[in-house]
Amino acid sequence: MKSQNIRTITTLSAILLGSPLVVFGVQNFFHAPDRSPVPGIPRAPETKRAEIRVPLGTGEDIARAIASLPADGGRILLASGTYLLSRPLVLDRNDIEVSGDQESTILMLADHADCPLVVIGPMETPPTRKVSGIALRKLILDGNRLNQLNECHGGPCDNGGMSFIRNNALTIRSAEDIRVERVTTRSARSGGLVLEKHSRRIHVSDFTSHSNHFDGFAAYETEESFFTRIYLHSNEAAGISIDLRFDRNIVSHARLENNGSQGIFMRDSNFNNFNHLTVSGNGAQGIFIAQADDQNNTPCTGNIFSDLKVSGSGGAGLRINDVSCIANVIANSVFSLNKEGGVSEASEKLIAQQNVSLN
C-alpha cells in the first residue's frame, strides 16, 4: 500500500479515535467549577473529604467503613498487611476512594469463597444504574485461585442472579470516570481485571496482572478509556482479551509476556490506539485480530498499532484472521522470531504497514 494511503488511513483513524476523548475534555472544561479568584471576594476554603482508616482485619471491616462514609463519599485508607475476604468487596456508590499502604496492602479471597474479590459497579445483571468517581490505589488483589472451585459467583456460570459475574480479582461494570492506579491483580479463578456492561472513561495506570486462570485484562462494551504502564504476564489465557464493542480506547506503554495464548486477542474492537507495546513469548499469536465467529458485522477496523516489538510468539506475530477486518494500520514496529512469521493475513493487504521490520 502506498505511503500516502497509509498516512490518510492513520490520520482518519486518529481523528475518529481522538474525537470522543477531545469531546470528553471539553465537557469537563465547561462543567468544571470555576476556581479562579474573583477580585475583592476571598476564595472559599475547599471542603475536606471524609477519611477513615481501617486497621488490619477482614473485608467486612472495609465494607462497614465504606457504608459509614457520608453521602458525598470519601477515602478509605487500609493498613499494610493482608485483609481476608469471604465475600466480594462491592464499591457501588459514587465518589469513593480505597487506598492501600504503598502496595504492601493485600486483599485476599478466602479459601472456597467462590466469588469475585472486588467489584466496582452494581451487582445486578443487567445493571440498572451507573456508578462514577471511584478510585482504587496501591493494592494487591489476590484471588487465591487454587483454593476456589468455580469460575462464577457461587457456582455454574450464567444461571441467573450473581452467577453472571465471574470470579475476577477486579471487575468494573456499568461505571464511568474510574481510576485504578498502582494495583496488582493475581491468581484469580477467572480474570485479573475485567471491564464490562458499558463502562466509559476508565483510567488504569501502573497496573500488573499475572497468574490468573484466564486473561490478565479483559474488556467488553468499553469505550473512551486509557490504559498505560501495564504489565500482563504468565496468565493462562491472553494478556489482553477485548471483545464486544471495545471502541475508541488507548493502550500505551505495556508489556505482554509469557501468556498462555495471545498477547492480545481482539474481536469487534474499533478505532483503538495501541502504542509502545512489547509483546513477547506468548503461546499463540502475539496479536490476533478477528470478527466474532461468523458474524461479519463485528469486525476490527480503524485500529492503529505503533512502536511495537513483537517476538517469540507461538504463532504469527500479528494475525488478521478475517477479511472484514480492514482499515487497520501498523507503523514503526519490529517483529522477530515468531514461529509463523511476522504478519499473517487472511487475504492480501488487509493491514497497512509503514516502517515495519519483519525478521
C-alpha positions as CSV (number, residue, x, y, z in Angstrom):
1,M,0.0,0.0,0.0
2,K,1.3,3.4,-0.9
3,S,2.7,5.6,2.0
4,Q,0.2,8.4,1.1
5,N,-2.7,6.0,1.6
6,I,-1.2,4.8,4.9
7,R,-0.9,8.4,6.1
8,T,-4.5,9.0,5.1
9,I,-5.8,6.0,7.0
10,T,-3.7,6.8,10.0
11,T,-4.9,10.4,10.1
12,L,-8.6,9.4,9.7
13,S,-8.2,6.8,12.4
14,A,-6.5,9.2,14.7
15,I,-9.3,11.7,14.2
16,L,-12.0,9.1,14.8
17,L,-10.2,7.8,17.9
18,G,-9.4,11.1,19.3
19,S,-12.7,12.9,18.8
20,P,-14.6,11.3,21.8
21,L,-11.6,12.0,24.1
22,V,-11.5,15.6,22.9
23,V,-15.2,16.0,23.5
24,F,-14.8,14.5,27.0
25,G,-12.1,17.0,27.8
26,V,-14.2,19.9,26.5
27,Q,-17.2,18.7,28.5
28,N,-15.1,18.5,31.6
29,F,-13.8,22.1,31.0
30,F,-17.3,23.5,30.7
31,H,-18.7,21.6,33.6
32,A,-15.8,22.1,36.0
33,P,-16.4,24.6,38.8
34,D,-14.7,28.0,38.2
35,R,-11.9,28.1,40.9
36,S,-10.3,31.3,39.7
37,P,-10.2,34.1,42.3
38,V,-12.7,37.0,42.0
39,P,-11.3,40.4,42.8
40,G,-12.5,41.6,46.2
41,I,-14.0,38.3,47.2
42,P,-12.0,35.8,49.2
43,R,-11.8,32.3,47.9
44,A,-13.9,29.8,49.9
45,P,-11.9,27.1,51.6
46,E,-12.1,23.7,49.8
47,T,-14.1,21.1,51.7
48,K,-12.0,18.3,53.2
49,R,-13.3,14.9,52.2
50,A,-14.1,12.3,54.9
51,E,-11.3,9.9,55.6
52,I,-11.5,6.6,57.5
53,R,-8.5,4.4,58.4
54,V,-9.3,0.7,58.7
55,P,-6.9,-1.4,60.8
56,L,-5.8,-4.8,59.6
57,G,-8.8,-7.1,59.6
58,T,-11.3,-8.5,57.1
59,G,-13.3,-7.5,54.1
60,E,-16.3,-6.9,56.4
61,D,-14.3,-4.2,58.2
62,I,-13.7,-2.5,55.0
63,A,-17.3,-2.7,53.9
64,R,-18.5,-1.3,57.2
65,A,-16.1,1.6,56.8
66,I,-17.4,2.4,53.3
67,A,-21.0,2.2,54.5
68,S,-20.2,4.8,57.2
69,L,-18.9,7.4,54.8
70,P,-21.2,10.4,54.3
71,A,-23.4,10.8,51.2
72,D,-20.7,12.8,49.3
73,G,-18.2,9.9,49.7
74,G,-14.7,10.0,51.0
75,R,-11.5,8.0,51.4
76,I,-10.8,4.6,52.9
77,L,-7.2,4.1,54.0
78,L,-6.0,0.5,54.6
79,A,-3.0,-0.7,56.6
80,S,-0.1,-2.7,55.4
81,G,-0.7,-6.5,55.5
82,T,-3.4,-8.9,54.4
83,Y,-7.2,-8.5,54.7
84,L,-9.1,-11.7,54.2
85,L,-12.3,-11.5,52.2
86,S,-15.0,-14.2,52.3
87,R,-17.4,-12.2,50.1
88,P,-17.0,-9.5,47.4
89,L,-15.9,-6.0,48.3
90,V,-18.5,-4.0,46.3
91,L,-17.9,-0.4,45.5
92,D,-21.3,0.6,44.1
93,R,-21.7,4.2,45.3
94,N,-20.2,7.3,43.8
95,D,-17.0,9.2,44.9
96,I,-15.3,6.6,46.9
97,E,-11.5,6.0,47.1
98,V,-9.9,2.9,48.6
99,S,-6.2,3.1,49.0
100,G,-3.6,0.7,50.4
101,D,-0.2,1.4,52.0
102,Q,2.4,1.7,49.2
103,E,1.5,-1.7,47.5
104,S,2.0,-3.6,50.7
105,T,-1.7,-4.0,51.3
106,I,-3.2,-7.3,50.1
107,L,-6.9,-8.2,49.7
108,M,-7.0,-12.0,49.5
109,L,-10.0,-14.1,48.8
110,A,-10.7,-16.8,51.5
111,D,-10.5,-20.5,50.6
112,H,-13.6,-21.8,48.9
113,A,-15.3,-18.3,48.9
114,D,-16.1,-18.9,45.2
115,C,-16.9,-15.2,44.5
116,P,-15.3,-12.1,42.9
117,L,-12.8,-10.3,45.0
118,V,-13.5,-6.6,44.2
119,V,-16.4,-5.2,42.1
120,I,-16.7,-1.6,41.1
121,G,-20.3,-1.0,40.0
122,P,-23.7,-2.5,40.6
123,M,-24.1,-6.3,41.1
124,E,-27.4,-6.8,39.3
125,T,-27.5,-8.1,35.7
126,P,-28.4,-6.2,33.6
127,P,-27.3,-3.2,35.6
128,T,-29.9,-0.5,36.1
129,R,-27.6,2.4,37.0
130,K,-24.1,3.8,36.7
131,V,-21.5,4.5,39.3
132,S,-18.8,7.1,38.9
133,G,-15.9,8.8,40.7
134,I,-14.4,5.7,42.3
135,A,-10.6,5.2,42.7
136,L,-8.7,2.1,43.7
137,R,-5.0,2.7,44.5
138,K,-1.9,0.9,45.9
139,L,-3.3,-2.6,46.4
140,I,-2.6,-6.2,45.6
141,L,-5.7,-8.2,44.8
142,D,-5.2,-11.9,45.2
143,G,-7.9,-14.3,44.0
144,N,-6.4,-17.4,45.7
145,R,-7.5,-19.4,42.6
146,L,-6.0,-22.8,43.7
147,N,-8.5,-22.8,46.6
148,Q,-11.6,-21.9,44.5
149,L,-13.9,-24.4,42.8
150,N,-15.9,-22.3,40.3
151,E,-15.4,-19.7,37.6
152,C,-18.5,-17.7,38.5
153,H,-20.1,-16.3,41.7
154,G,-21.5,-19.2,43.7
155,G,-21.4,-22.0,41.1
156,P,-22.0,-22.7,37.4
157,C,-22.0,-19.6,35.2
158,D,-24.9,-17.6,33.8
159,N,-27.7,-19.3,35.7
160,G,-29.2,-16.1,36.9
161,G,-28.5,-13.8,39.9
162,M,-24.9,-13.4,40.9
163,S,-23.8,-16.2,38.6
164,F,-23.5,-13.7,35.7
165,I,-20.4,-12.2,37.5
166,R,-17.1,-14.1,37.0
167,N,-14.7,-14.6,39.9
168,N,-12.3,-12.0,38.8
169,A,-9.8,-10.2,41.0
170,L,-11.3,-6.9,39.9
171,T,-14.5,-6.3,37.9
172,I,-15.6,-2.9,36.7
173,R,-19.1,-2.9,35.3
174,S,-21.6,-0.1,34.3
175,A,-19.1,2.5,35.6
176,E,-17.7,5.9,34.4
177,D,-14.8,8.0,35.5
178,I,-13.0,5.3,37.4
179,R,-9.3,5.3,38.3
180,V,-7.2,2.2,39.1
181,E,-3.6,3.1,40.0
182,R,-0.6,1.1,41.2
183,V,-2.7,-2.1,41.6
184,T,-1.8,-5.7,41.0
185,T,-4.3,-8.4,40.3
186,R,-3.1,-12.0,40.6
187,S,-4.2,-15.6,40.9
188,A,-7.9,-15.1,40.2
189,R,-10.1,-18.1,39.3
190,S,-11.3,-16.2,36.2
191,G,-9.6,-13.0,35.0
192,G,-7.4,-10.4,36.6
193,L,-9.1,-7.2,35.6
194,V,-12.4,-7.3,33.6
195,L,-14.4,-4.3,32.3
196,E,-18.0,-4.8,31.1
197,K,-21.6,-3.6,30.9
198,H,-21.0,-0.2,29.1
199,S,-18.1,1.3,31.1
200,R,-16.6,4.6,29.9
201,R,-13.6,6.8,30.8
202,I,-11.8,4.2,32.8
203,H,-8.2,5.2,33.6
204,V,-5.8,2.3,34.5
205,S,-2.1,3.1,35.2
206,D,0.9,1.3,36.7
207,F,-1.0,-1.9,36.7
208,T,0.2,-5.5,36.8
209,S,-1.8,-8.7,36.3
210,H,-0.4,-12.2,36.4
211,S,-1.0,-15.9,37.2
212,N,-4.8,-15.7,36.5
213,H,-6.8,-18.7,35.3
214,F,-7.9,-16.8,32.2
215,D,-6.9,-13.3,30.9
216,G,-4.7,-10.8,32.6
217,F,-7.0,-8.0,31.4
218,A,-10.3,-8.3,29.5
219,A,-12.8,-5.7,28.4
220,Y,-16.3,-5.7,26.8
221,E,-18.6,-2.8,25.9
222,T,-15.9,-0.4,27.0
223,E,-15.1,3.0,25.4
224,E,-13.1,6.2,25.7
225,S,-10.7,4.7,28.3
226,F,-7.0,4.8,28.8
227,F,-4.6,2.1,29.9
228,T,-1.0,2.9,30.4
229,R,2.1,1.4,32.0
230,I,0.7,-2.1,32.3
231,Y,2.5,-5.4,32.7
232,L,0.5,-8.5,31.9
233,H,2.4,-11.8,32.2
234,S,2.1,-15.5,33.0
235,N,-1.7,-15.7,32.6
236,E,-3.2,-19.0,31.5
237,A,-5.0,-17.4,28.6
238,A,-4.4,-14.0,26.9
239,G,-2.6,-11.0,28.3
240,I,-5.3,-8.7,26.9
241,S,-8.7,-10.0,25.6
242,I,-11.0,-7.4,24.1
243,D,-14.3,-8.2,22.5
244,L,-17.9,-6.9,22.0
245,R,-17.6,-3.2,21.2
246,F,-14.3,-2.2,22.7
247,D,-14.1,1.1,20.9
248,R,-12.1,4.3,20.9
249,N,-9.6,3.4,23.7
250,I,-5.9,3.8,24.1
251,V,-3.4,1.2,25.3
252,S,0.0,2.6,25.8
253,H,3.4,1.5,27.2
254,A,2.6,-2.1,28.0
255,R,4.5,-5.4,28.4
256,L,2.6,-8.6,27.5
257,E,4.8,-11.5,28.2
258,N,4.7,-15.3,28.5
259,N,0.9,-15.6,28.5
260,G,-0.6,-19.0,27.6
261,S,-2.4,-17.9,24.4
262,Q,-2.2,-14.5,22.7
263,G,-0.6,-11.3,23.8
264,I,-3.7,-9.5,22.5
265,F,-6.9,-11.3,21.4
266,M,-9.3,-8.8,19.8
267,R,-12.7,-9.0,18.1
268,D,-15.4,-6.4,17.4
269,S,-12.9,-3.7,18.5
270,N,-12.7,-0.4,16.6
271,F,-10.8,2.8,16.4
272,N,-8.4,2.0,19.2
273,N,-4.8,3.1,19.5
274,F,-2.1,0.7,20.7
275,N,1.4,2.2,21.1
276,H,4.7,1.4,22.7
277,L,3.9,-2.3,23.4
278,T,6.4,-5.2,24.0
279,V,4.7,-8.5,23.2
280,S,7.0,-11.5,23.7
281,G,6.9,-15.2,24.4
282,N,3.2,-15.7,24.2
283,G,1.9,-19.2,23.5
284,A,-0.2,-18.4,20.4
285,Q,-0.2,-15.2,18.2
286,G,1.4,-12.1,19.5
287,I,-1.7,-10.1,18.3
288,F,-4.9,-11.9,17.0
289,I,-7.4,-9.7,15.1
290,A,-10.8,-11.1,14.1
291,Q,-14.5,-10.8,13.8
292,A,-16.8,-12.6,16.2
293,D,-17.2,-16.1,14.9
294,D,-19.0,-16.0,11.5
295,Q,-20.6,-12.5,12.2
296,N,-19.0,-10.3,9.5
297,N,-20.8,-7.2,11.0
298,T,-18.4,-7.4,14.1
299,P,-15.0,-6.6,12.5
300,C,-11.9,-5.0,14.0
301,T,-11.5,-1.7,12.0
302,G,-9.6,1.6,12.3
303,N,-7.2,0.4,14.9
304,I,-3.7,1.9,15.0
305,F,-0.7,-0.1,16.2
306,S,2.6,1.8,16.5
307,D,6.0,1.3,18.1
308,L,5.6,-2.4,18.8
309,K,8.1,-5.1,19.5
310,V,6.6,-8.5,18.9
311,S,8.8,-11.5,19.4
312,G,8.9,-15.2,20.3
313,S,5.2,-15.9,19.6
314,G,4.0,-19.5,19.2
315,G,2.1,-18.4,16.1
316,A,2.3,-15.3,13.9
317,G,3.5,-12.1,15.4
318,L,0.2,-10.5,14.2
319,R,-2.6,-12.4,12.6
320,I,-5.6,-10.7,10.7
321,N,-8.0,-13.7,10.7
322,D,-11.0,-12.3,8.7
323,V,-11.3,-10.2,5.5
324,S,-13.9,-8.0,7.3
325,C,-11.1,-6.6,9.5
326,I,-9.9,-3.7,7.3
327,A,-8.5,-0.1,7.6
328,N,-6.1,-1.1,10.4
329,V,-2.6,0.4,10.5
330,I,0.8,-0.8,11.9
331,A,3.8,1.5,11.9
332,N,7.3,1.8,13.3
333,S,7.3,-1.7,14.6
334,V,9.6,-4.7,14.8
335,F,8.6,-8.4,14.5
336,S,11.2,-11.1,15.2
337,L,11.5,-14.8,15.9
338,N,7.7,-15.5,15.7
339,K,7.0,-19.2,14.9
340,E,4.6,-18.5,12.0
341,G,6.2,-15.2,10.7
342,G,5.8,-11.6,11.4
343,V,2.4,-10.6,9.9
344,S,-0.2,-13.2,8.6
345,E,-3.3,-12.1,6.8
346,A,-6.5,-14.0,5.7
347,S,-6.2,-12.0,2.4
348,E,-3.5,-9.8,1.0
349,K,-3.1,-6.2,2.1
350,L,-5.7,-6.2,4.9
351,I,-3.4,-4.1,7.1
352,A,-1.5,-1.0,6.1
353,Q,2.2,-1.2,7.0
354,Q,4.7,1.6,7.3
355,N,8.2,1.2,8.5
356,V,7.7,-2.3,9.8
357,S,10.6,-4.8,10.2
358,L,9.8,-8.4,9.7
359,N,12.6,-10.8,10.7
